[in-house]
Amino acid sequence: MILIILVKIILNGDNEMIKVNLSDEVMKEDKIIIEDLIKAAHQDAKAKIKSKTSEELSKSTNEFGIPGFKFPL
């Protein structure tokens, strides 16, 4: 399987966008397609941060003897 990343968004822990990478291939697309790809990449990056934060908080709460506790995000 070949995976080509057309748009890559990097967010910090506060969900602030700190970098946007667009591949040369994506620049050949129509403006509306590029906008949709950026939006989708941003949503994906936010979901990954939320998931990773929840995972790390769960690890921390388990260390304090609170298994299964999840912080609301």
ABEGO torsion letter per residue (X at the ends): XBBBBABBBBBBAAGBBABBBBBAAAAABBAAAAAAAAAAAAAAAAAAAAAAAAAAAAAAAAAAGBBGBBBBX
